[in-house]
Amino acid sequence: MRLTRPSFPVRSRGSGIATPGTSAGSSGSSDQTLFDEELIARLRRLTLLSKRSVMEGLAGEHRSRRRGSSPEFADFKSYSQGDDFRRIDWNIYSRLDELFVRLSEVTTEFTIHVLLDSSSSMDWSGDPDLPTKFTYARRLAGSLCYVSLWHFDRVVIAPFGQDLGVPFGPSQGRSHVMPMLHYLNRLEPCGQTDLAMCIDRYVRARRRPGIMLLISDLLSGEPEALRQQLRSLRSRAWQTIVVHVVDEIELNPRELTHGEPAELIEVESDERLRLIPTANTLDRYAAALNQWLTDVETACLDEGAEYLRIQTDWPFESIVLKLLHERGVLS
């Protein structure tokens, strides 16, 4: 058990039950409502943004940087050999005695690939009144996929733990919104995590790059392993967004401040560490945690991936959607 990977519920030694403020194994459709009408109404007014266009060949609602012959005018350019002479603007030629070609803008859809961490470490909350990381992650995945399907983008949701699970999609169009929401409601957490292997296997099975949305608590391997996968994604022309889901208790384990014997449980492997929290232990934990968080964020930024850290105690509609808007993920 390493303090640099804080994946634990806290239990009092000998009690055999979680202390107040911790809960695990309560995900699934019974763990609070994932989506309500108020949230869905807000999502209909949003649009998913991309830093660069990703071509798939079917028309969608997003502007492409590729110019083509659609009816919607975009710009002019000087005529050069090989240009379609039917696009020459003869009115400009009559005024300027130079040949210019009319350019128009081609719309395209994005392909959104959501890799959703469904490992056991996600199925935990430090407060029974707050959602688990898995519930929060599914809510986020569903919100972004809702926006994408509403604007006729293609969507794939791939849950993963130690291996890739049964995916949803690829699907496109508004008729797939409700099946997507039902899929996420029924999704269950399972087992351990192999983040690097799952990313690699998923990407190698795709011929075309897209937008990779990785939603995870990142409690698998070291930041350097994540860096290597992000580098591979960048080399294959994927646009990557990493959403790091954390619980406030993981950042500030206040349940360990009483000086009483405690047991940390690694919920995926069931490894256990018994200790008596002291000020020195908590300081070392905080230092190691901050270094780990810094290394994760640095790995993302160095490899051109957008990095967002989201806490499960944040109000979803008022803070998370606002954060996604400010970071250029939604508009």
C-alpha positions in Angstrom: 0.0 0.0 0.0 1.5 3.3 -1.0 0.4 6.7 0.3 1.0 8.1 -3.1 -2.1 6.2 -4.4 -4.8 7.0 -1.9 -7.6 4.6 -2.7 -9.2 3.6 0.6 -12.1 3.6 2.8 -11.1 4.1 6.4 -12.0 1.5 9.0 -11.4 1.4 12.7 -9.3 -1.5 13.8 -11.5 -4.3 15.1 -14.8 -2.7 14.1 -15.2 -4.4 10.8 -17.4 -1.6 9.4 -16.7 1.7 7.7 -16.4 4.6 10.0 -18.8 7.6 9.6 -18.1 9.4 6.3 -17.1 6.4 4.2 -19.1 4.2 1.9 -18.3 1.7 -0.8 -20.1 -0.7 -3.1 -23.2 1.4 -3.4 -23.1 2.3 -7.1 -25.4 1.2 -9.8 -28.9 2.5 -10.5 -29.7 2.7 -6.8 -26.9 5.1 -6.0 -28.7 8.5 -6.5 -30.2 9.7 -9.7 -27.7 10.2 -12.5 -29.7 12.5 -14.7 -32.8 14.7 -14.1 -34.9 16.9 -16.3 -33.2 20.1 -15.1 -29.7 18.8 -16.1 -30.9 17.5 -19.4 -32.6 20.8 -20.3 -29.2 22.6 -19.7 -27.3 20.0 -21.7 -29.5 20.7 -24.8 -28.1 24.3 -24.9 -24.4 23.2 -24.9 -22.0 22.2 -27.6 -18.9 20.1 -27.4 -15.8 21.9 -28.6 -12.6 20.5 -30.3 -9.3 22.2 -30.6 -8.9 20.7 -34.0 -11.4 19.1 -36.4 -11.5 15.3 -36.6 -12.8 14.1 -40.0 -15.1 11.1 -40.3 -16.8 11.7 -43.6 -20.4 12.3 -42.5 -22.0 15.7 -42.1 -22.5 16.9 -38.5 -23.1 20.3 -36.9 -19.6 21.4 -36.2 -17.4 23.7 -38.3 -14.5 22.0 -40.0 -11.2 23.7 -40.9 -11.3 21.7 -44.2 -12.7 23.8 -47.0 -14.9 22.2 -49.6 -17.7 22.8 -52.0 -20.7 23.0 -49.8 -23.2 25.9 -50.4 -22.1 27.8 -47.3 -19.5 30.5 -48.3 -16.3 30.7 -46.2 -13.6 32.7 -48.0 -11.8 33.5 -51.3 -8.4 32.4 -52.5 -6.3 33.1 -55.6 -6.8 30.6 -58.4 -4.0 28.1 -58.9 -3.6 25.2 -61.3 -5.8 22.3 -60.3 -8.5 24.4 -58.7 -12.1 23.7 -59.8 -12.7 26.4 -62.4 -16.5 26.2 -61.6 -15.6 27.9 -58.3 -14.1 31.0 -60.0 -15.9 34.2 -59.0 -16.3 36.0 -62.3 -17.7 39.1 -60.7 -14.3 39.7 -58.9 -12.5 38.9 -62.1 -14.5 41.6 -63.9 -13.5 44.2 -61.3 -9.9 43.2 -60.5 -8.8 41.3 -63.6 -7.6 38.5 -61.3 -8.9 35.0 -60.8 -10.3 34.1 -57.3 -11.9 30.8 -56.2 -14.8 30.8 -53.8 -14.3 28.5 -50.8 -17.1 27.1 -48.7 -17.1 25.4 -45.3 -17.7 21.7 -44.8 -19.4 20.7 -41.6 -18.4 17.5 -39.9 -19.1 15.5 -36.8 -16.7 14.5 -34.1 -16.2 11.0 -32.8 -16.2 11.1 -29.0 -14.5 8.1 -27.4 -15.2 8.0 -23.6 -13.0 5.7 -21.7 -14.8 5.3 -18.3 -12.9 3.9 -15.4 -15.2 1.2 -13.9 -12.7 -0.3 -11.4 -13.6 -0.9 -7.8 -11.6 2.1 -6.6 -14.2 4.3 -8.3 -17.0 2.7 -6.4 -16.3 4.6 -3.2 -17.3 7.8 -1.4 -15.9 9.4 1.7 -19.3 10.7 2.6 -22.6 8.7 2.5 -24.4 11.9 1.5 -22.3 12.4 -1.6 -22.1 10.3 -4.8 -19.3 7.8 -5.3 -16.6 8.6 -7.8 -18.2 6.1 -10.2 -21.6 7.9 -10.0 -20.0 11.2 -10.6 -17.9 9.9 -13.5 -21.0 8.4 -15.1 -22.9 11.6 -14.7 -20.1 13.5 -16.4 -19.8 10.9 -19.2 -23.5 11.0 -19.8 -23.6 14.8 -19.9 -20.9 15.0 -22.5 -22.3 12.2 -24.6 -25.7 13.7 -24.4 -24.4 17.0 -25.8 -22.5 15.1 -28.5 -25.5 12.9 -29.6 -27.8 16.0 -29.6 -25.5 17.6 -32.1 -25.2 14.4 -34.2 -21.6 13.5 -33.3 -20.7 9.9 -33.1 -20.2 8.5 -29.5 -18.5 5.4 -28.0 -18.4 4.7 -24.3 -15.9 2.1 -23.3 -15.8 1.1 -19.6 -12.6 -0.4 -18.4 -11.0 -2.0 -15.3 -8.3 -4.6 -15.7 -9.6 -5.0 -19.3 -12.0 -3.3 -21.6 -15.7 -3.9 -20.9 -18.7 -4.1 -23.3 -19.0 -0.7 -25.0 -21.9 1.5 -25.9 -21.8 2.5 -29.6 -20.6 3.7 -31.9 -23.9 5.6 -32.0 -24.9 8.8 -33.6 -28.0 11.0 -33.4 -30.6 12.0 -30.9 -32.5 8.7 -31.0 -29.6 7.2 -29.1 -29.7 9.6 -26.1 -32.0 7.5 -24.0 -30.3 4.1 -24.7 -27.0 5.8 -23.8 -28.4 7.1 -20.4 -29.9 3.6 -19.7 -26.6 2.0 -20.5 -24.8 4.3 -17.9 -27.5 3.7 -15.3 -27.0 -0.1 -15.6 -23.2 0.0 -15.7 -21.5 -1.7 -12.7 -18.0 -1.3 -11.3 -15.7 -4.4 -11.5 -12.3 -5.4 -10.3 -8.8 -3.9 -10.6 -7.4 -1.4 -13.0 -4.9 -1.5 -15.8 -5.2 2.0 -17.3 -2.2 1.9 -19.6 -3.0 -1.4 -21.2 -6.7 -0.5 -21.7 -5.8 2.8 -23.4 -3.3 1.1 -25.7 -5.6 -1.8 -26.6 -8.5 0.6 -27.3 -6.5 2.9 -29.6 -4.8 0.2 -31.5 -8.2 -1.2 -32.5 -9.2 2.2 -34.1 -8.0 3.2 -37.5 -9.0 6.9 -37.2 -8.2 9.3 -34.4 -10.9 11.1 -32.5 -11.5 12.9 -29.2 -10.4 10.7 -26.3 -12.2 11.6 -23.0 -10.6 9.7 -20.2 -12.6 9.8 -16.9 -10.8 8.1 -14.1 -9.3 8.4 -10.6 -6.0 7.5 -12.2 -5.2 5.0 -9.4 -3.4 2.6 -11.7 0.4 2.7 -12.2 2.6 5.7 -12.0 2.3 9.1 -13.8 5.1 8.0 -16.2 2.9 5.2 -17.5 0.1 7.7 -18.1 2.6 10.0 -19.8 3.7 7.3 -22.2 0.1 6.5 -23.3 -0.7 10.2 -23.7 2.4 10.6 -25.9 1.2 7.7 -28.0 -2.2 9.3 -28.4 -0.7 12.6 -29.5 1.5 10.8 -32.0 -1.6 9.2 -33.5 -3.3 12.6 -33.8 -5.9 12.0 -31.0 -7.2 14.9 -29.0 -7.2 13.9 -25.3 -9.1 15.3 -22.3 -8.2 13.7 -18.9 -10.9 14.2 -16.2 -9.4 13.2 -12.9 -12.2 12.4 -10.4 -11.2 12.6 -6.8 -13.0 12.4 -3.4 -12.4 15.2 -0.9 -11.4 12.6 1.8 -8.6 11.3 -0.4 -7.2 14.9 -0.5 -7.8 15.5 3.2 -8.2 12.3 5.2 -9.8 14.0 8.2 -11.0 10.6 9.5 -7.3 9.8 10.3 -6.7 12.8 12.5 -8.0 11.4 15.8 -4.8 9.5 16.7 -6.7 6.2 17.0 -5.6 3.0 15.3 -7.0 2.8 11.7 -6.8 0.5 8.8 -6.4 1.6 5.2 -8.0 -0.8 2.7 -7.0 -1.0 -1.0 -10.4 -1.7 -2.3 -9.2 -3.3 -5.6 -6.7 -5.8 -4.2 -7.9 -5.9 -0.5 -4.4 -5.0 0.7 -4.5 -3.5 4.1 -2.3 -1.2 6.1 -2.7 -0.6 9.8 -1.4 2.5 11.4 -1.8 5.1 14.1 -2.1 8.4 12.3 0.3 11.0 13.6 1.0 14.5 12.5 4.2 13.3 10.8 2.3 10.6 9.0 -0.3 12.9 7.7 2.3 15.5 6.6 4.1 12.8 4.7 0.9 11.7 3.1 0.0 15.2 2.1 3.5 15.8 0.6 3.4 12.5 -1.4 -0.2 13.2 -2.6 0.6 16.7 -3.8 3.7 15.4 -5.6 1.6 12.7 -7.3 -1.1 15.2 -8.3 1.6 17.5 -9.7 3.2 14.7 -11.7 -0.1 13.6 -13.1 -1.0 17.1 -14.3 2.5 17.7 -15.6 2.3 14.5 -17.6 -1.0 15.6 -19.2 0.1 19.1 -20.0 3.5 18.0 -21.4 1.8 15.7 -23.8 -0.8 18.2 -25.0 -3.8 16.7 -23.1 -6.3 18.9 -21.4 -6.4 18.1 -17.6 -9.3 18.7 -15.3 -9.5 17.6 -11.7 -13.0 17.3 -10.3 -14.2 16.6 -6.8 -17.3 14.6 -6.0 -18.4 17.1 -3.4 -18.7 19.9 -6.0 -22.3 20.6 -7.2 -22.4 19.1 -10.6 -24.6 21.5 -12.5 -23.3 24.8 -11.1 -19.5 24.0 -10.9 -18.6 21.2 -13.1 -20.4 22.4 -16.2 -19.0 25.9 -15.6 -15.5 24.5 -15.3 -15.9 22.5 -18.6 -17.1 25.7 -20.2 -14.2 27.8 -18.9 -11.6 25.1 -20.0 -13.0 25.1 -23.5 -14.6 21.7 -23.5 -18.2 22.9 -23.7 -19.7 26.1 -25.1 
